[in-house]
Amino acid sequence: MEYPRLVESNVKAYLYNTLNRCHEYKTSIFSWVFNISVFLGLVFIIGIILYLKRKRELPEWEKEAKMLQEQNYVLSKIREYQMDQKRQTSMITDLPFTYNPDNI
């Protein structure tokens, strides 16, 4: 016994295709929203971490050690410059200068 068909085959195919396209569209929109929200979340978290790292104050002993290191560096450069001035040699060839403007 054959039952009567309440829906034609063309309508059935049209509804199937329409529902399939709606599902693909919904999946596409969902993936875009999800990807953008995950990206923004990661940028936000990394930004907060970097901000907190920058705002973190150094302990007093670290500040003193850093300042001492910078002072030692500056003093060593001054000493090197003074030694070069005492040697009175050319920086390029390490030959002594023969011209002395005081002897003229």
LUMFI-79794 format. One line per field, with one value per atom (N, C-alpha, C): residue number from 1; atom name; x, y, z. Coordinates in pm, 1 decimal, decimal comma. Layout:
N
num <- [NUM_...]
atomo <- [CA_...]
X <- [X_...]
Y <- [Y_...]
Z <- [Z_...]
// end
This chain:
104
num <- [1_1_1_2_2_2_3_3_3_4_4_4_5_5_5_6_6_6_7_7_7_8_8_8_9_9_9_10_10_10_11_11_11_12_12_12_13_13_13_14_14_14_15_15_15_16_16_16_17_17_17_18_18_18_19_19_19_20_20_20_21_21_21_22_22_22_23_23_23_24_24_24_25_25_25_26_26_26_27_27_27_28_28_28_29_29_29_30_30_30_31_31_31_32_32_32_33_33_33_34_34_34_35_35_35_36_36_36_37_37_37_38_38_38_39_39_39_40_40_40_41_41_41_42_42_42_43_43_43_44_44_44_45_45_45_46_46_46_47_47_47_48_48_48_49_49_49_50_50_50_51_51_51_52_52_52_53_53_53_54_54_54_55_55_55_56_56_56_57_57_57_58_58_58_59_59_59_60_60_60_61_61_61_62_62_62_63_63_63_64_64_64_65_65_65_66_66_66_67_67_67_68_68_68_69_69_69_70_70_70_71_71_71_72_72_72_73_73_73_74_74_74_75_75_75_76_76_76_77_77_77_78_78_78_79_79_79_80_80_80_81_81_81_82_82_82_83_83_83_84_84_84_85_85_85_86_86_86_87_87_87_88_88_88_89_89_89_90_90_90_91_91_91_92_92_92_93_93_93_94_94_94_95_95_95_96_96_96_97_97_97_98_98_98_99_99_99_100_100_100_101_101_101_102_102_102_103_103_103_104_104_104]
atomo <- [N_CA_C_N_CA_C_N_CA_C_N_CA_C_N_CA_C_N_CA_C_N_CA_C_N_CA_C_N_CA_C_N_CA_C_N_CA_C_N_CA_C_N_CA_C_N_CA_C_N_CA_C_N_CA_C_N_CA_C_N_CA_C_N_CA_C_N_CA_C_N_CA_C_N_CA_C_N_CA_C_N_CA_C_N_CA_C_N_CA_C_N_CA_C_N_CA_C_N_CA_C_N_CA_C_N_CA_C_N_CA_C_N_CA_C_N_CA_C_N_CA_C_N_CA_C_N_CA_C_N_CA_C_N_CA_C_N_CA_C_N_CA_C_N_CA_C_N_CA_C_N_CA_C_N_CA_C_N_CA_C_N_CA_C_N_CA_C_N_CA_C_N_CA_C_N_CA_C_N_CA_C_N_CA_C_N_CA_C_N_CA_C_N_CA_C_N_CA_C_N_CA_C_N_CA_C_N_CA_C_N_CA_C_N_CA_C_N_CA_C_N_CA_C_N_CA_C_N_CA_C_N_CA_C_N_CA_C_N_CA_C_N_CA_C_N_CA_C_N_CA_C_N_CA_C_N_CA_C_N_CA_C_N_CA_C_N_CA_C_N_CA_C_N_CA_C_N_CA_C_N_CA_C_N_CA_C_N_CA_C_N_CA_C_N_CA_C_N_CA_C_N_CA_C_N_CA_C_N_CA_C_N_CA_C_N_CA_C_N_CA_C_N_CA_C_N_CA_C_N_CA_C_N_CA_C_N_CA_C_N_CA_C_N_CA_C_N_CA_C_N_CA_C_N_CA_C_N_CA_C_N_CA_C]
X <- [82,3_0,0_89,0_59,4_138,0_65,8_145,6_89,0_96,9_5,7_9,1_123,6_184,3_294,4_234,2_266,7_212,7_302,5_431,2_526,3_585,7_590,7_649,0_799,7_859,7_1004,8_1083,4_1030,9_1099,9_1102,0_993,0_985,3_1078,4_1081,2_1168,8_1315,2_1357,4_1495,2_1524,2_1426,2_1445,6_1464,5_1381,1_1393,5_1525,7_1566,9_1694,8_1811,6_1812,7_1920,1_1919,1_1801,4_1789,5_1839,9_1798,1_1843,9_1994,1_2047,6_2191,3_2269,0_2220,6_2286,3_2277,7_2164,6_2149,8_2248,8_2265,7_2360,5_2504,6_2540,5_2675,2_2698,7_2597,8_2608,6_2624,6_2544,7_2551,6_2687,5_2739,9_2871,0_2981,0_2969,9_3069,0_3068,9_2951,1_2940,4_2992,7_2957,4_3002,8_3154,6_3216,7_3361,9_3430,3_3376,1_3433,3_3424,3_3308,4_3289,6_3382,0_3390,3_3476,2_3622,6_3669,7_3809,9_3844,5_3756,9_3783,4_3782,8_3688,5_3683,0_3804,5_3851,3_3972,0_4093,9_4104,3_4215,6_4214,7_4100,0_4090,5_4118,5_4073,7_4102,4_4251,4_4319,6_4464,5_4538,3_4497,9_4561,4_4538,5_4418,8_4386,9_4470,0_4481,6_4559,1_4707,4_4761,4_4902,6_4926,7_4832,6_4845,0_4846,3_4759,9_4756,7_4886,6_4936,8_5062,1_5176,9_5186,5_5293,8_5280,1_5158,4_5136,3_5178,9_5140,1_5176,7_5327,1_5390,9_5536,9_5606,0_5555,3_5618,0_5596,0_5478,9_5446,6_5512,2_5560,7_5620,1_5743,2_5747,5_5862,8_5970,8_6094,3_6207,1_6227,9_6272,6_6307,1_6423,9_6439,6_6540,7_6681,1_6710,3_6845,7_6873,6_6769,0_6789,6_6813,5_6741,0_6762,8_6905,6_6952,8_7088,9_7192,5_7169,9_7264,4_7267,5_7151,3_7145,7_7214,3_7192,3_7254,7_7406,8_7451,5_7595,1_7658,3_7589,8_7639,9_7650,7_7549,0_7553,7_7666,7_7686,5_7794,5_7930,7_7947,4_8074,2_8100,5_7996,5_8011,4_8057,3_7991,4_8027,2_8169,9_8206,7_8341,8_8446,7_8417,4_8514,3_8533,3_8425,8_8438,5_8519,5_8500,2_8578,3_8726,1_8754,2_8894,3_8957,7_8884,2_8936,6_8966,8_8879,3_8900,8_9023,9_9039,3_9155,8_9284,9_9283,1_9402,7_9437,4_9337,5_9362,8_9421,9_9375,6_9429,3_9574,5_9607,8_9745,1_9839,9_9792,3_9876,8_9905,6_9814,7_9829,0_9865,1_9788,5_9809,8_9686,5_9708,6_9597,6_9507,2_9378,6_9283,3_9282,2_9320,0_9312,1_9436,9_9555,4_9679,1_9761,2_9724,0_9799,6_9941,8_9960,5_10089,1_10083,7_10196,2_10193,8_10178,1_10117,3_10101,6_10236,9_10265,9_10389,9_10361,9_10240,0_10204,3_10161,8_10223,0_10186,5_10169,3_10048,2_10024,9_10090,2_10131,9_10195,2_10339,1_10405,4_10546,3_10565,6_10466,1_10479,0_10521,6]
Y <- [-115,3_0,0_124,7_209,2_329,6_445,1_516,8_631,3_756,2_845,1_967,4_1059,0_1123,3_1216,6_1354,6_1408,7_1540,0_1652,3_1620,9_1721,1_1670,8_1758,3_1719,2_1704,4_1633,0_1609,3_1737,5_1825,7_1953,2_2042,5_2046,2_2127,2_2069,7_1940,4_1873,1_1905,8_1902,0_1934,2_2081,2_2169,4_2311,8_2339,5_2279,7_2298,2_2243,1_2128,4_2069,5_2162,6_2214,8_2304,3_2434,9_2488,1_2611,9_2590,5_2483,1_2454,1_2427,7_2364,2_2337,9_2469,5_2562,3_2692,6_2772,0_2765,8_2834,5_2779,0_2648,7_2586,4_2630,0_2631,6_2674,9_2822,0_2906,6_3048,1_3065,0_2992,8_2999,7_2951,8_2846,7_2794,6_2894,5_2955,8_3054,3_3174,6_3227,9_3342,3_3304,6_3188,1_3144,4_3132,5_3079,4_3063,9_3200,6_3295,1_3430,5_3497,9_3491,3_3553,4_3488,1_3357,7_3286,3_3322,7_3322,7_3354,4_3498,1_3591,1_3731,5_3749,3_3685,4_3700,4_3636,2_3523,1_3461,3_3550,1_3606,7_3696,6_3819,0_3883,1_4000,6_3964,5_3847,6_3802,9_3784,8_3723,9_3705,0_3838,2_3928,8_4060,8_4132,7_4123,7_4186,7_4127,8_3997,0_3931,3_3966,7_3961,4_3995,3_4142,1_4228,6_4370,3_4394,2_4325,6_4340,8_4291,1_4178,2_4123,7_4220,7_4272,8_4367,7_4496,3_4543,2_4665,0_4643,1_4529,8_4502,5_4482,3_4420,2_4403,3_4538,4_4630,8_4762,5_4844,2_4833,6_4911,7_4858,2_4736,8_4675,6_4755,0_4792,8_4867,3_4771,4_4811,2_4729,6_4744,2_4638,1_4650,6_4747,1_4799,0_4900,7_4850,7_4725,6_4673,6_4658,5_4628,0_4618,6_4756,4_4857,3_4993,6_5037,4_5009,4_5048,7_4975,8_4845,8_4768,3_4820,4_4853,2_4904,4_5039,6_5125,9_5257,3_5244,3_5152,5_5130,4_5078,7_4989,8_4936,3_5047,5_5133,9_5244,7_5341,8_5368,6_5458,7_5399,4_5269,3_5204,0_5208,5_5192,5_5197,4_5336,2_5439,1_5576,4_5607,6_5568,2_5594,1_5520,3_5397,6_5324,2_5392,9_5445,7_5516,0_5644,9_5713,9_5835,1_5800,4_5692,5_5649,5_5612,8_5541,3_5505,4_5629,9_5727,6_5851,3_5925,1_5929,6_5996,3_5924,9_5794,1_5717,1_5742,0_5749,6_5778,5_5917,7_6011,5_6146,2_6151,4_6070,5_6067,5_6003,2_5902,5_5832,5_5918,8_6004,4_6093,8_6016,2_5915,5_5840,5_5853,9_5829,6_5834,0_5714,1_5736,5_5628,3_5527,2_5569,3_5480,8_5394,0_5455,7_5382,0_5352,6_5403,7_5390,3_5445,2_5540,8_5608,3_5736,9_5776,2_5899,3_6021,3_6125,0_6249,0_6319,2_6378,7_6455,6_6604,0_6640,6_6781,4_6822,2_6923,1_6974,2_7125,0_7175,6_7317,9_7406,1_7352,5_7432,2_7468,6_7390,6_7411,9_7514,1_7566,8_7660,6_7795,7]
Z <- [0,0_0,0_0,0_-87,1_-104,3_-35,3_45,8_118,1_32,4_50,1_-29,8_15,9_-76,6_-45,8_-22,4_94,1_127,1_75,4_48,6_1,0_-129,1_-227,6_-355,5_-341,2_-432,6_-426,6_-454,6_-541,2_-567,8_-444,0_-372,3_-251,4_-146,0_-138,5_-42,3_-71,6_-197,2_-235,2_-208,5_-238,1_-214,1_-64,6_17,8_162,5_214,1_162,2_205,4_169,7_47,2_5,2_85,8_111,4_187,7_330,9_391,6_528,0_531,7_429,5_422,4_410,5_326,4_313,1_443,3_510,7_639,9_741,8_741,7_834,3_802,2_674,4_636,1_673,6_650,9_686,5_837,5_912,7_1059,1_1108,0_1052,1_1090,4_1055,4_937,7_896,6_990,5_1021,6_1111,7_1250,5_1297,7_1429,3_1433,9_1329,4_1329,9_1325,5_1246,9_1243,2_1379,9_1440,6_1572,6_1674,7_1672,5_1767,2_1746,6_1622,5_1595,1_1634,4_1602,6_1638,2_1789,2_1857,2_2003,2_2070,5_2020,9_2077,6_2051,6_1933,3_1901,6_1992,5_2005,9_2092,5_2238,1_2280,4_2416,9_2439,7_2343,3_2356,9_2357,0_2268,3_2265,4_2397,9_2451,4_2579,3_2692,8_2699,0_2805,4_2792,8_2671,3_2651,3_2685,0_2648,4_2680,9_2831,0_2903,3_3049,1_3110,2_3063,2_3117,1_3092,1_2969,8_2939,3_3020,0_3038,7_3117,2_3262,1_3318,8_3458,2_3473,5_3375,2_3379,8_3377,4_3296,6_3284,8_3411,3_3470,2_3587,4_3715,1_3710,5_3829,2_3869,9_3996,3_4045,2_4090,1_4063,9_4104,9_4254,3_4319,9_4461,5_4477,7_4598,3_4624,2_4593,2_4628,3_4604,9_4455,9_4375,7_4230,7_4170,4_4220,7_4172,7_4200,9_4322,1_4358,6_4274,1_4250,9_4169,7_4026,5_3972,7_3836,2_3826,4_3924,9_3924,9_3937,6_4022,6_4039,8_3910,6_3842,8_3716,0_3611,4_3604,4_3508,9_3542,4_3670,3_3710,7_3675,8_3700,3_3666,5_3516,6_3437,7_3292,6_3248,3_3301,8_3264,5_3308,0_3428,7_3477,7_3394,8_3354,0_3272,2_3136,6_3078,7_2951,4_2968,7_3079,9_3106,4_3122,1_3195,1_3212,9_3079,4_2994,3_2862,6_2780,4_2785,3_2711,3_2764,2_2896,0_2954,0_2917,4_2917,3_2879,6_2733,3_2648,1_2507,0_2490,0_2568,8_2560,5_2608,8_2709,0_2760,3_2660,1_2592,8_2496,2_2374,9_2340,3_2224,8_2097,9_2069,2_1945,3_1858,4_1732,3_1639,0_1664,6_1660,4_1685,9_1571,3_1452,3_1336,5_1326,2_1338,0_1310,9_1435,7_1548,9_1673,4_1661,2_1572,8_1560,6_1642,8_1703,6_1782,5_1692,3_1746,5_1673,7_1664,3_1550,2_1535,9_1537,6_1518,1_1516,8_1656,9_1711,4_1841,2_1827,4_1840,3_1818,1_1924,8_2038,0_2142,5_2108,9_2022,5_1989,5_1878,6_1824,0_1711,9_1756,8]
// end
